[in-house]
Amino acid sequence: MWDHTEHEGFEIWVLPIPAFGPRSPEPLFHYSGYICRHGADAHLEGRSVRFHDLMRNYVGPDAALDAAYSDARKRIDHFHAAGSWGDGPEG
C-alpha cells in the first residue's frame, strides 16, 4: 500500500515493492515513489517527480519506506538549494 508524508511544502508518496529472486531468510523490498506539491494531480506530466531504487535490497517494508523517505527529502532539499530538480542528489 502507498504511504505518504510531507516535507518542506511537498508530499512524498512511496510504495515498498517486494523483491523477487532467490529465497532469503528475511523478506526483501525495493521502493518506488513520487514527490508533488500539495493538491497537484501527480498523474499529469510535469506535476510530480518520480524516483525509485530497484537495485538495493531492504529488509522489510519499513526499511524500504525509511530509505525512500530519506531519498525524497534529499531530492526536495536539493530542489530548494538549486531552484530546480536537475539530476537530483547523488546517493
Secondary structure by P-SEA (a helix, b strand, c coil): cccccccccbbbbbbbbbbbcccccccccccccccccccccccccccbbbbbbcccccccaaaaaaaaaaaaaaaaaaaaaaccccccccc
